Amino acid sequence: MLAAALGALPAFWASRVTPVAALKPVSPVTEAELSRRISPAWIYGLWGALVAVLIVLSQTGEGPGGDGTSPWLGLVWITAGAATIASVAMLAELNRGIVRGLGSRLRRSRRPWALAAGDALTGHPRQAAVPATVMSVAGLAFGVITVWLSLAMWADALMTFEPGSSAFDSPVALPPRLGPGGVNATPLLVAATLTFTMLALASFAAFVASRQATAQDDDARSALGLTARNARIAASAHFALPLLNGLAAGLALGALLAVGTFRGSVAVDAEGGSVVAGWTWAAQHAGHAVLPLLAVTLVGTATIAIAAAVVAALRPARSSRGGTLQRERQQV
């Protein structure tokens, strides 16, 4: 009896173990880790501490608005570099949470396309979080540059306006060099257009590659009755929503960082007199950066929208497996 039991063990274990050939291959892109396996609290805490130190340093001593002769300025820029590195890690973690939240929210919807997009985001969150993080980093950079540039130009142009004039009193008036006849807005918009276009193209290529790796999931959704129109909307939402949220998060954080670290000279009279202004002055005059920031936001949104339209246009009317199952149902 004992011998018979021992002889049956190989067959028992063979029935319990899945053969290696039967395992579903894992795409390295799909399962690539986006950040280190550490607690998000450490990432957010380190980023917050570095940003707080940067704001304090930039508002004391010489700061970024100085003449560059004090060692204090070097300490400010070292802290800024560390905060930049921490910002990348923080944005990666933030976008992971955004993608998870988007997927959960869409899956609670009653719209078929939202259910399909939410299922795709929930099933493969890293595929959407990586491009969204890259878009966030670019948005952060352009948010800081745009707001800093706008505030610095407004500080230089204050004495060119007559007190009581419409331009002087308007909370959203543009500095002359950023206005319709200005020359500084063109390089900024060109740089934003080129950057966001390249990132949208790279995100599109990554999305197409990831869709090929998860083609079986798309086949299953089509087989369950997802129409061609809903499939295209779902693909477009799956591509665009994480990127749009990542762009918005990056631009918002960049604008806040620019206001918090701003320090520059503000003209006070026609004879060249000036005072050093910090984040409080920047917060009071932040409205003058709204229109430039809105222009950069529209450029980024437009590039993502165009890429999403291409994604929807290239989505097959019906997947191969879905079409096969539909034909089998009709034959039966």
C-alpha positions in Angstrom: 0.0 0.0 0.0 2.8 2.4 0.9 4.5 1.6 -2.4 1.3 2.3 -4.3 0.9 5.7 -2.5 4.5 6.7 -3.3 4.0 5.7 -6.9 1.0 8.0 -7.2 2.8 11.1 -5.9 4.4 12.1 -9.3 1.0 12.0 -11.0 -0.6 14.0 -8.1 2.1 16.8 -8.3 1.9 16.9 -12.1 -1.8 17.7 -11.8 -1.1 20.5 -9.4 1.8 22.2 -11.1 1.2 24.3 -14.2 3.7 23.5 -17.0 6.2 26.2 -17.8 5.1 26.2 -21.5 1.5 26.9 -20.4 2.4 30.0 -18.5 1.4 33.3 -20.1 4.5 35.2 -21.1 5.1 38.4 -19.2 6.0 41.5 -21.2 9.0 43.3 -19.8 7.4 46.6 -20.7 4.1 45.7 -19.0 5.7 44.6 -15.8 8.6 47.0 -15.6 8.9 48.6 -12.2 8.3 52.4 -12.2 9.9 53.2 -8.9 11.8 51.6 -6.1 10.0 49.3 -3.7 9.9 51.8 -0.8 7.0 53.3 1.0 5.3 56.2 -0.8 5.3 58.1 2.5 9.1 58.3 2.3 9.0 59.6 -1.3 6.5 62.3 -0.5 8.2 63.1 2.8 11.7 63.5 1.2 10.3 65.6 -1.6 8.3 67.9 0.7 11.3 68.4 3.0 13.6 69.3 0.1 11.1 71.7 -1.4 10.5 73.3 2.0 14.3 73.8 2.4 14.6 75.1 -1.1 11.8 77.7 -0.5 13.5 78.9 2.7 16.9 79.1 1.1 15.6 80.9 -1.9 13.9 83.6 0.3 16.9 84.2 2.5 20.5 85.2 1.9 21.3 86.0 -1.7 18.8 83.6 -3.3 18.3 83.1 -7.0 17.8 86.9 -7.5 21.2 87.8 -6.3 24.3 88.9 -8.3 25.9 85.4 -8.2 28.9 86.4 -5.9 27.7 84.8 -2.7 28.3 81.1 -1.8 24.7 81.1 -0.6 23.6 80.9 -4.2 25.6 77.6 -4.7 23.7 76.1 -1.7 20.4 77.1 -3.3 21.2 75.5 -6.6 22.5 72.3 -4.9 19.2 72.0 -3.0 17.3 72.8 -6.2 19.1 69.9 -8.0 18.3 67.5 -5.1 14.7 68.7 -5.1 14.5 68.1 -8.9 15.6 64.5 -8.6 13.2 63.9 -5.7 10.4 65.5 -7.9 10.9 62.9 -10.6 10.5 60.1 -8.0 7.5 61.9 -6.4 5.8 62.4 -9.8 6.3 58.7 -10.6 4.5 57.7 -7.4 1.9 60.3 -7.9 1.0 59.1 -11.4 0.8 55.6 -10.2 -1.9 56.7 -7.8 -3.6 58.8 -10.5 -3.7 55.8 -12.8 -5.1 53.5 -10.1 -7.7 56.1 -9.2 -8.7 56.7 -12.9 -9.1 52.9 -13.4 -11.2 52.5 -10.3 -13.4 55.5 -11.2 -14.0 54.4 -14.8 -14.8 50.9 -13.7 -17.7 52.2 -11.6 -19.2 53.9 -14.6 -22.1 52.5 -16.6 -20.8 53.5 -20.0 -19.3 50.5 -21.9 -16.3 52.5 -23.1 -15.5 53.7 -19.6 -15.7 50.1 -18.2 -13.3 48.9 -20.9 -10.9 51.8 -20.3 -11.0 51.4 -16.6 -10.4 47.6 -16.9 -7.4 48.2 -19.1 -5.9 50.8 -16.7 -6.6 48.6 -13.6 -5.1 45.5 -15.3 -1.9 47.2 -16.5 -1.4 50.4 -14.6 2.4 50.7 -15.2 1.8 50.9 -19.0 -0.1 54.2 -18.5 1.9 55.5 -15.5 5.3 55.6 -17.2 4.3 57.9 -20.1 2.2 60.0 -17.7 5.2 60.4 -15.4 7.4 61.6 -18.3 4.6 64.1 -19.3 4.4 65.3 -15.7 8.2 65.9 -15.6 8.0 68.0 -18.8 4.9 69.8 -17.4 6.8 70.6 -14.2 9.7 72.1 -16.1 7.5 74.2 -18.3 5.4 75.3 -15.3 8.4 76.6 -13.5 9.9 78.2 -16.6 6.7 79.9 -17.7 5.7 81.3 -14.3 9.2 82.4 -13.5 9.6 84.1 -16.8 6.2 85.8 -16.6 6.8 87.1 -13.1 10.3 88.3 -13.9 9.2 90.2 -17.0 6.3 91.7 -15.1 8.7 92.9 -12.4 10.8 94.6 -15.0 7.9 96.1 -16.8 6.1 97.7 -13.9 7.5 101.1 -14.4 6.5 101.1 -18.1 2.8 101.3 -17.2 1.1 104.4 -16.0 -0.5 103.9 -12.5 -4.2 103.6 -12.9 -4.0 102.4 -16.5 -5.9 99.3 -17.6 -2.7 97.3 -18.1 -1.4 98.3 -14.7 -4.6 97.5 -12.8 -5.4 94.3 -14.7 -4.5 91.2 -12.6 -3.9 89.1 -15.7 -2.2 91.7 -18.0 0.8 90.3 -19.9 4.3 92.0 -19.7 5.0 93.8 -23.0 7.6 91.2 -24.1 5.1 88.4 -23.6 2.2 90.3 -25.2 1.0 90.2 -28.8 4.0 92.3 -30.0 6.5 90.6 -27.8 9.4 88.4 -28.8 9.9 86.2 -25.8 6.6 84.2 -26.1 7.5 82.6 -29.4 10.6 80.6 -28.2 8.6 79.4 -25.2 5.7 78.2 -27.3 8.0 76.6 -29.9 9.9 74.7 -27.3 6.6 73.6 -25.6 5.2 72.4 -29.0 8.3 70.5 -29.9 8.7 68.9 -26.5 5.1 67.8 -26.1 4.9 66.6 -29.6 7.9 64.3 -29.2 6.5 63.1 -25.9 3.1 62.4 -27.4 4.8 60.5 -30.3 6.8 58.4 -27.8 3.8 57.7 -25.7 1.9 56.7 -28.8 4.6 54.2 -29.8 4.7 52.8 -26.3 0.9 52.5 -26.2 0.8 50.6 -29.5 3.5 48.2 -28.4 1.7 47.6 -25.1 -1.6 47.0 -26.8 0.0 44.3 -28.9 1.2 42.7 -25.6 -2.3 42.8 -24.2 -4.2 41.9 -27.4 -5.9 39.0 -25.6 -7.6 41.3 -23.2 -8.9 43.4 -26.1 -10.2 40.3 -27.8 -12.1 39.3 -24.6 -13.7 42.7 -24.3 -14.8 42.7 -28.0 -16.1 39.2 -27.6 -18.3 40.4 -24.7 -20.1 42.8 -27.1 -18.1 46.0 -27.0 -19.1 47.9 -30.2 -16.5 49.4 -32.6 -17.4 52.9 -31.5 -17.1 52.2 -27.8 -13.8 50.3 -28.5 -12.3 53.4 -30.2 -13.5 55.7 -27.4 -12.1 53.3 -24.8 -8.7 53.1 -26.6 -8.6 56.9 -26.8 -9.5 57.4 -23.2 -7.0 54.7 -22.1 -4.3 56.6 -23.9 -5.2 60.2 -23.2 -6.6 60.4 -19.7 -3.4 59.4 -17.8 -1.3 61.8 -20.0 -3.7 64.7 -19.4 -3.8 64.1 -15.7 0.0 63.8 -15.6 0.4 67.0 -17.6 -2.0 68.9 -15.3 -0.2 67.7 -12.2 3.2 68.7 -13.5 2.1 72.1 -14.6 0.3 72.8 -11.3 3.3 71.7 -9.2 5.7 73.7 -11.5 3.6 76.9 -11.0 3.5 76.4 -7.3 7.3 75.8 -7.1 7.9 78.9 -9.3 5.9 81.1 -7.0 7.3 79.6 -3.8 11.0 80.1 -4.9 10.6 83.4 -6.8 13.0 86.1 -5.8 13.9 89.1 -8.0 14.2 92.8 -8.3 11.1 94.9 -8.8 11.3 98.4 -10.2 9.8 101.0 -7.9 10.6 104.3 -9.7 11.6 105.7 -13.0 15.1 106.5 -11.8 16.0 102.8 -11.6 15.2 102.2 -8.0 14.2 98.6 -7.1 13.4 96.3 -4.2 13.9 92.6 -3.8 10.6 90.7 -4.0 9.9 87.2 -2.8 7.2 84.6 -2.8 4.6 86.9 -1.3 5.0 89.4 -4.2 4.9 86.5 -6.6 1.7 85.1 -5.1 0.0 88.6 -5.4 1.0 88.9 -9.1 0.7 85.3 -10.1 -2.3 86.2 -12.3 0.1 87.7 -14.8 1.4 84.2 -15.5 -2.1 82.7 -16.1 -2.3 83.4 -19.8 1.2 82.2 -20.7 0.6 79.1 -18.6 -2.7 78.5 -20.3 -1.1 78.8 -23.7 1.5 76.1 -22.7 -1.3 73.9 -21.3 -3.3 74.2 -24.6 -0.2 73.2 -26.6 0.3 70.1 -24.4 -3.4 69.2 -24.5 -3.6 69.6 -28.2 -0.7 67.3 -28.9 -2.2 64.6 -26.6 -5.6 65.0 -28.2 -4.2 64.6 -31.7 -2.3 61.5 -30.7 -5.5 60.1 -29.0 -7.4 60.7 -32.2 -4.8 58.7 -34.1 -5.2 55.9 -31.5 -8.9 55.8 -32.0 -8.6 55.9 -35.8 -6.1 53.0 -35.8 -8.2 50.9 -33.5 -9.6 47.9 -35.5 -13.4 47.9 -36.0 -13.4 44.4 -34.4 -10.5 42.3 -33.1 -9.6 39.1 -34.8 -10.7 36.8 -32.0 -13.9 38.9 -31.4 -14.8 38.5 -35.1 -14.1 34.8 -35.0 -16.4 34.3 -32.0 -19.1 36.4 -33.6 -18.9 34.3 -36.8 -19.1 31.1 -34.7 -22.2 32.4 -32.9 -23.8 33.2 -36.3 -23.1 29.7 -37.6 -24.6 28.1 -34.5 
